Amino acid sequence: MKERRNMPIYTVNGMNCSHCTKTITEALLGVDPTLIVKTDIEHKTVTVLMPNESAEKQSIDTEIYKNVIVDAGYEITAVAP
């Protein structure tokens, strides 16, 4: 199994139920099916884990995943490292 690392934690406004988490998870997996997506409804957070990559690719992916969540209909209120 490939080693994985955490990507930033996205705080997502409007993620209130399991349907929301499913929508976000499916949207992210549609971009990269190798991701592991962890959601927390109580704290309204989404954490994405992916295979280790370069710092440059991580920066690009952080923006891509943010845009995917926004395109799914949710607002990102914070991104934590």
Residue frames relative to the residue before (quaternion, step in Angstrom):
aa qw qx qy qz dx dy dz
M 1.0000 0.0000 0.0000 0.0000 0.00 0.00 0.00
K 0.4654 -0.6823 0.4910 0.2770 3.58 -0.96 0.91
E 0.5091 -0.6178 0.5025 0.3264 3.53 -1.17 0.68
R 0.1603 -0.7881 0.5895 0.0755 3.55 -1.05 0.81
R 0.1483 -0.7687 0.6147 0.0965 3.51 -1.25 0.44
N 0.5585 -0.6026 0.4509 0.3487 3.54 -1.22 0.45
M 0.2762 -0.6695 0.6601 0.1993 3.46 -1.21 0.66
P 0.7124 -0.4141 0.3039 0.4782 3.60 -1.18 0.01
I 0.4197 -0.6615 0.5614 0.2665 3.50 -1.31 0.44
Y 0.2298 -0.7801 0.5733 0.1001 3.55 -0.73 1.12
T 0.2236 -0.7202 0.6377 0.1569 3.58 -0.96 0.88
V 0.1277 -0.8386 0.5294 -0.0144 3.54 -0.59 1.25
N 0.2956 -0.7484 0.5736 0.1531 3.55 -0.60 1.20
G 0.7864 0.3173 -0.2410 0.4720 3.58 -0.91 0.92
M 0.5502 0.5715 -0.4165 0.4440 3.60 1.25 0.01
N 0.0937 0.8646 -0.4747 0.1356 3.53 0.11 1.36
C 0.8078 0.1845 -0.0723 0.5552 3.61 1.17 -0.30
S 0.6971 -0.4676 0.3368 0.4265 3.55 -1.30 0.11
H 0.5819 0.5606 -0.3810 0.4494 3.61 1.12 -0.52
C 0.6297 0.5310 -0.3217 0.4670 3.58 1.03 -0.83
T 0.6838 0.4818 -0.2987 0.4595 3.59 0.82 -0.95
K 0.6315 0.5261 -0.3284 0.4655 3.57 1.05 -0.74
T 0.6426 0.5264 -0.3191 0.4562 3.59 0.96 -0.86
I 0.6817 0.4808 -0.2818 0.4740 3.57 0.89 -0.96
T 0.6526 0.5194 -0.3125 0.4546 3.59 0.91 -0.92
E 0.6824 0.4828 -0.2915 0.4649 3.59 0.85 -0.94
A 0.6283 0.5301 -0.3403 0.4565 3.59 1.03 -0.73
L 0.6769 0.4841 -0.2898 0.4727 3.59 0.92 -0.90
L 0.6718 0.4868 -0.3004 0.4707 3.59 0.95 -0.83
G 0.5785 0.5796 -0.3646 0.4433 3.57 1.22 -0.46
V 0.6561 0.4830 -0.2931 0.5003 3.57 1.20 -0.56
D 0.7928 -0.0597 0.0803 0.6012 3.57 0.99 -0.87
P 0.2659 -0.8159 0.4947 0.1374 3.60 -0.19 1.25
T 0.5980 0.5691 -0.3749 0.4218 3.63 1.23 -0.11
L 0.4946 0.6777 -0.4194 0.3467 3.60 1.26 -0.13
I 0.2054 -0.6823 0.6718 0.2024 3.50 -1.36 0.31
V 0.1210 -0.8048 0.5808 0.0188 3.56 -0.66 1.17
K 0.0810 -0.7814 0.6185 0.0173 3.55 -0.83 1.05
T 0.0849 -0.8034 0.5891 0.0192 3.56 -0.79 1.05
D 0.1097 -0.7665 0.6311 0.0460 3.54 -1.21 0.65
I 0.3054 -0.7878 0.5097 0.1620 3.57 -0.23 1.30
E 0.6374 0.5583 -0.3366 0.4107 3.59 0.88 -0.91
H 0.7784 0.3046 -0.1575 0.5258 3.58 0.92 -0.93
K 0.3623 -0.7670 0.4514 0.2770 3.57 1.38 -0.03
T 0.4799 0.6685 -0.4345 0.3661 3.56 0.92 0.94
V 0.1507 -0.7360 0.6536 0.0919 3.50 -1.33 0.56
T 0.0755 -0.7749 0.6274 0.0155 3.56 -0.85 1.06
V 0.1700 -0.7838 0.5935 0.0677 3.55 -0.90 1.00
L 0.1025 -0.7682 0.6302 0.0478 3.56 -0.89 0.99
M 0.0287 0.7968 -0.6004 0.0618 3.54 -0.97 0.91
P 0.6686 -0.4650 0.3551 0.4590 3.60 -1.22 0.22
N 0.6153 -0.5472 0.4116 0.3906 3.59 -1.15 0.61
E 0.0153 -0.7850 0.6174 -0.0481 3.53 -0.96 0.99
S 0.6526 -0.4836 0.3922 0.4318 3.55 -1.28 0.04
A 0.6365 -0.5322 0.3938 0.3957 3.59 -1.21 0.44
E 0.6258 0.5419 -0.3363 0.4490 3.59 1.03 -0.76
K 0.6700 0.4809 -0.2985 0.4802 3.58 0.90 -0.90
Q 0.6052 0.5572 -0.3566 0.4428 3.61 1.03 -0.74
S 0.6504 0.5203 -0.3131 0.4562 3.58 0.93 -0.88
I 0.6558 0.4973 -0.3020 0.4810 3.58 0.95 -0.87
D 0.6748 0.5045 -0.2957 0.4501 3.58 0.86 -0.97
T 0.5964 0.5723 -0.3621 0.4309 3.60 1.02 -0.75
E 0.6859 0.4617 -0.2783 0.4888 3.59 0.93 -0.87
I 0.6264 0.5358 -0.3414 0.4517 3.59 0.98 -0.79
Y 0.6931 0.4718 -0.2856 0.4642 3.59 0.80 -0.97
K 0.5983 0.5460 -0.3518 0.4692 3.58 1.08 -0.68
N 0.6828 0.4855 -0.2842 0.4662 3.58 0.88 -0.92
V 0.6131 0.5444 -0.3476 0.4548 3.59 1.05 -0.71
I 0.6582 0.4978 -0.3075 0.4737 3.60 0.94 -0.87
V 0.6506 0.5010 -0.3123 0.4777 3.59 0.96 -0.84
D 0.6639 0.5071 -0.3009 0.4599 3.60 0.93 -0.86
A 0.6287 0.5210 -0.3291 0.4743 3.59 1.21 -0.48
G 0.6388 -0.5779 0.3034 0.4073 3.58 1.31 -0.02
Y 0.6204 0.5412 -0.3346 0.4585 3.58 1.24 0.31
E 0.3828 -0.7108 0.5470 0.2212 3.54 -1.24 0.53
I 0.2945 -0.7223 0.5998 0.1782 3.56 -0.96 0.94
T 0.1590 -0.8098 0.5594 0.0777 3.58 -0.67 1.07
A 0.7977 -0.0115 0.0017 0.6030 3.60 1.22 -0.32
V 0.1216 -0.7378 0.6568 0.0979 3.51 -1.32 0.51
A 0.1120 -0.7994 0.5895 0.0304 3.58 -0.65 1.15
P 0.5014 -0.6596 0.4628 0.3153 3.58 -1.01 0.75
